[in-house]
Amino acid sequence: MWLAVVLGAVPLLMWLFWQWNDVWYRLVTATLRSSEGGTSLPPGYMGLPVIGETFTFLWYFKFLRRPDDYINSKRRRFDDEIGMYRTHLFGRPSVIVFSPSATKFVYRANESFKTEWPNVELVGKTSVVAVHGKAHARLRTFVTRSVNQPEALRRIAATVQPRMISALDSWAKCPTVTSYKEIKKVTFENIGMFFASFKPGPSLDLLSEYFHGLVSGVRSYPMNIPGFAYYHGLQCRKKAMAILEEELKKRKNKFEDGSSESVNDLMDGLMKLKDEEGGQLSDIEIIDNIVSLLLGGYESTTLSTMWAVYYLAKYPKVLQKLRDETMALKSSKSEQFVTSEEVLKMKYTMKVVDETIRLANVSPFLFRTTTKDVTYKGCTIPEGWNVMLWIRYIHTDPENFNDPLSFNPDRWDVPMAPGTYQVFGGGSRICAGNMLARLQVAIFLYHLTTGYTWKLVNPDAKVKYLSNPKPEDGAEISIEKL
Ligand code: HEM
């Protein structure tokens, strides 16, 4: 009898262990939400109790280094019609959305899918990326006007070039440089300049160090214990806030004693911003917004620029075609600087930029949380679930792009199929700095290709995908003047 019990119970217990999350969440949704119409969850597998599929996710990202095969493996196992799968990641029941039409549904159903940044306390709870409704609309209009429209782009184009030119000049004097590290320095100096008029120097170096810690913390598991990235991120945020608070105080004091000069940077604009009742932003709101914009703009632009350097070194024919265009512009001008209008008119350059950002996938996922039960194509995503828009898959799926992993700017000769280019997200949260980002990469490429030739030191360096995609050596290059 015992043998029969063991033979029957052990497999049952193992099955239950293996299927625990699926059984549990199906039960919960079937019993609590039976009045809601479509009660079945999206297809998929939710993994083991508590840990869910977190190790499987890490397996594809960290060990196999083929992140999108995580989705491909699901597509082989489950129905892929609906464009989403249920899973359980990093402690939360989740749905992964991977098709253009399903992501479009999420962007449109704005009220049902709330933007939720992981570790939002690091980004800033009152920042444009975290607030909703009217407060979001007001801040967003301001940010877009300040960094993303023609007048702002013209001003920013002139601001960023001196640092780019002198950085390239100094790189050529070194035997090799790590492009990620060096581009990051230039990008931070530039962003620090037009966001808060910070000049290169010790304060900016410290701020850059703190932001590095902050970025790592945002993408980490929230363990507030010394030694963990999240804890370090919180410490870095405190220190970065102190520097920005100090700057804000200085400006306010100058304003009060009448000695303030017009600065015309983002911090100044935020200080003057008023709502319909004439109310101004509090100090913490101003600082939260500077922090979040620095966070949004600096790592993403750095990585995109680094990937452009990397791909161009690997694709000499593309580089030649790009150089033909940038050289033609250079020889038609007497000034060293280019204007935003000139850059944005260079057709092939902009294709190189768009192709780089597509393939680099520096923002691989977007996060939302359901505010109520949402039904899509007969399946229900329960309230409070994590929704992960896996936008990198949209850019690497052969159904959307022919030979998707090759770097081919010519693919931009024809318009992309609708919804297949989502590098900047979509809907009401679409990137507020997309033109600025494209412009910065393009200006950098103009100066790089018209003045220098470069090679990757380790062309076969492995790529790591967490927390951001980059070659393990940070794209080390040897660079010399043309
Ligand atoms: C290549 C570089 C960049 C990429 C790939 C990128 C990507 C994105 C993506 C995918 C989103 C949508 C987030 C979501 O829906 O949850 C976003 C939002 C945002 N980005 Fe960017 N971004 C880049 C550069 C910049 C720059 C330079 C700025 C500078 C200000 C910026 C500011 C923002 C802001 C403020 C938002 C939030 C918009 C909102 O919530 O309304 N981004 N970005």
Residues whose N, C-alpha, C, O or C-beta is under 5 A from the ligand:
A	BS01	HEM	V128 V129 R140 V147 L293 G296 G297 S300 T301 S304 V362 S363 L366 F367 Q422 V423 F424 G425 S428 R429 I430 C431 A432 G433 L436 A437
